[in-house]
């Protein structure tokens, strides 16, 4: 399960990076970044 969270987080961060350079994406890029950070934090918390 931990690996899955990291994969999702990486995909969301990559999506955020692509969306950041696309001007028409609006607030979606920030939502993706927040979701990715939450997924990473959950992975770190569950590992501890």
N, C-alpha and C positions, 0 to 999 in steps of 0.2 A: 504494500500500500504506500509505503514511503517513496518508493521509486516513481510511482504513478503521480504523486503530488509534485515531485520535482519536474517530471516531464510536462505536466500541465502548466506549472509555473514558467518553465522555459518557453513553452509555446506561447503563453500569454505575453511574456516579456518581448519575444520576437514580434508578435503581432502589434504590441504597443510601439515598438521601434519603427515598424513599417508605417503604422498609423500616424506616428508623430510627424513624419515627413509628408504625409498626405493632408493637405489643408482642409479638405472637405469632411474630415472624419468627426469633427466636433469633440464632444466630451467622452466619446466612446474610448478614446485612447487612455484617458485617465482612469476610467472604470476598469479597463483591462489591467492597468498597472496595479491598482489597488487589489484586484482579485489575485494577481500573481504574488504580491507581497503577502497576502493572507495565506495563500497556499504554501509559500516558503516558511512562514512562521509556524503554521500547523505542523509541517514536517520537522522543524527543529524542536518544537514542543513535544511531539510524540516520540522523538528519538531520545530525549532526555529522561 
